[in-house]
Amino acid sequence: MGSLLSIALTVTGAVAFFVLLVFLRLRKTMGVEKKEQKRLNISTKLELDKHYEKLGHAVRSNPFGQIPAFQLAKMIRSRETTSQRVVEEFIKHIETVNPTLNAVVADRFKEAREEAIRADERIEEAIENGQVDSLPPLLGVPCTIKECFKLTGMPHTSGLLERAKKDVKGETDATSVKRLRDAGAIPLGVTNVSELCMWMESHNPVYGRTRNPYNPQRIVGGSSGGEGSIIGSGASVFGLGSDVGGSIRMPAFFNGVFGHKPSSGVVPATGQHPVAHNEAQYYLSTGPLCRYASDLMPLLHILSGNDHHDEASKTVDALYPETAAILGHPEDVDVSKLKVYWIDSNDAPFVSKVRPDLKDTIRLAAEHLASIGCEVEKLDRNTSVLKDINKSLDIWSCSMNIAAEGHSFASLLGEGTEISALKEIFKWTLGMSDYTIPALGLAITEGLPKLNKKARQRSYEQGVKMREEIQQFLGSNSVILYPSYPKPAPLHSHPFIYGTFDWVYTAIWNVMGFP
């Protein structure tokens, strides 16, 4: 008995010591961030006000920073301005704000300037020949691309140090990138991500941390956080993101821009890293982020459609051969005829409560829609079709776990060879690991649902049932107003400690497959 007690005490002590090491390392990480804020001169309210003034000056100095992408394209085609001038203004804007934000992690300004010259020459030729209407819809308009997408000649690491060491670059364009470039868009650079695009803060060992343009002390979201930040600062007209658990929607919410996660398979994911496997291909969506909502649907039309490589888009194409036509156009929708349901919390365990002001915002939106003629109804979380929404964490985690069978996150971190996550966490506490703590946390916990396969299957089936019930309930003429996140952008590093699972507010809709 004494020896068992001794062993138990030894193990408990070792675990406690290890937890203490992790805690101290997290505290040190937050301390480093505070030092970085001081280096950037944004550690006090006065200095924050100076940052706002600098950002505001950059926005005001860019005559094109507050013009929607497709309106800007019309101005370029009509020769109200030139692509060269527009591209130059956005390059200047990026050079002003990016030293603070660290949103654009690799630029292609030289190539962009050359492409702008060719765009202007193409327009001049089209004008002379009376063929302006045949020009691509985004010709000459600058944009940015999330670094996890292949962009010819640009880094394609997804924030993984091992890929950076191998100098991995895009040898071709990802399908969605190619479609934007074929439409005339000019990429200015690639933007930051979370490590392997699997955390809600865009911070990785390759590029470091990206900061919020409204308050650099706060996060930008992830994994499309670089896009959210640079677009939110006004230094990019629009960008390309991807979303498997909220990676478009959280950055849009935190940085005050618009983002859209399309329905499963509408936009091919071909050319991203990491790639999704099995049913996870239907959970991963590619979509636009932009400053103006009017750009969302035209961009989605450009991006959508089967590319004959992505399995999810093949399935959608088989069901709806004319995907672009099925998408329709917002102007054809009579909003006053919509049935609007709203709910202001998912009541999930281990998730932060939705802030009262955000609840009020959802209520006010519902009231406004009622005032223009919509039939509006607040859903009872306990009795409605969303009665299982409080199980979002279990449903998403188990669905992803089943989908990822045979493709572990630990092996993604090791570029095909599984890393020892426990060993790396110990190295992390000593500042010696090549990985971030959120990535290592996922590598350790990803196997938990397998410990109880019956429970895992039950949660997955609950998700399937909920998806079918919601789809039937909404029909083709209803929408749900639902919180994007329980609170505004948190402070750096805080999501790993406070509100670790708050991302389930967005993640549940990925496994539902809904936009």
Helices and strands as residue ranges (DSSP letters): H 2-39, H 45-61, H 69-77, H 83-101, E 104-107, H 109-128, G 132-134, E 142-146, H 161-165, H 175-182, E 186-191, G 195-197, E 203-204, E 208-209, H 225-232, E 238-243, H 249-255, E 258-259, G 278-282, E 285-290, G 293-295, H 296-303, H 311-319, H 323-327, G 330-332, G 335-337, E 339-342, H 356-371, E 375-378, G 389-391, H 392-403, H 409-413, H 421-429, H 437-445, G 448-452, H 453-474, E 478-481, G 494-496, H 504-512
